[in-house]
Amino acid sequence: MLKGTLEGVVLTALSTKPTHGYEIVGWLRERGFEDVAEGTVYALLVRIEQRGLVDVTRVPSDKGPSRKVYSVNDLGQEYINEFWATWDTLANRLEAINRGRSR
């Protein structure tokens, strides 16, 4: 289930401020996603870049090669809005099922 939601969560994180991959990993871990591997996040960033959901800027780094900094563009914001609308619908349906189940 995480695989299906991680893209929306990462895009939401990127919508708060332009960020590079390592910061995204830290942001996720601070919010309870400790099991998400760095490689998973970097692969996801490549996919959302290829899909045109983010803009990418190269920023010089003190510690090696320049870093890619990602920011959500208009298409990415549309995706986020749709993601959370779908999530709300799913969460409401699951809650209704949970309230109605036998214990």
Buried (B, 14 or more C-beta within 10 A) or exposed (E): EEEEEBBBBBBBBBBEEBBBBEBBBEBBEEEEBEEBEEEBBBEBBEEBBEEEBBBBEEEEEEEEEEBBBBBBBEBBEEBBEEBEEEEEEEEEEEEEEEEEEEE
